[in-house]
Amino acid sequence: MERICRLLNDALTPYQAHLAAADADGNRQLVLRDPQGNVTLQRAVSSRQLQEQSLLIDLVDGLHRDVQIAEGRLQPCVIAALQQRQPIHGTFAS
């Protein structure tokens, strides 16, 4: 887990990520702190999200988005509009 935490810290600089010990279900609390030490985000993540590369990439992408929202740099309605424009995987446009 130390390696994963280092990767998260590198990906989310200047924020610091901390992973708590796993609970009975194998989930961990991920706490993201700003440079002043204030909690910016807190989220439960599964061990699978931390072990599978594609899920870890999705987790980091989601954290980047959530940090932008928390900082007021991105509005949730903008995300919804962007998601509406993205083609759904496995379908073909006519």
Secondary structure, 3 states (H helix, E strand, C coil): CHHHHHHHHHHCCCCEEEECCCCCCCCEEEEEECCCCCEEEEEEECHHHHHCHHHHHHHHHHHHHHHHHHCCCCCHHHHHHHHHHCCCCCCCCC
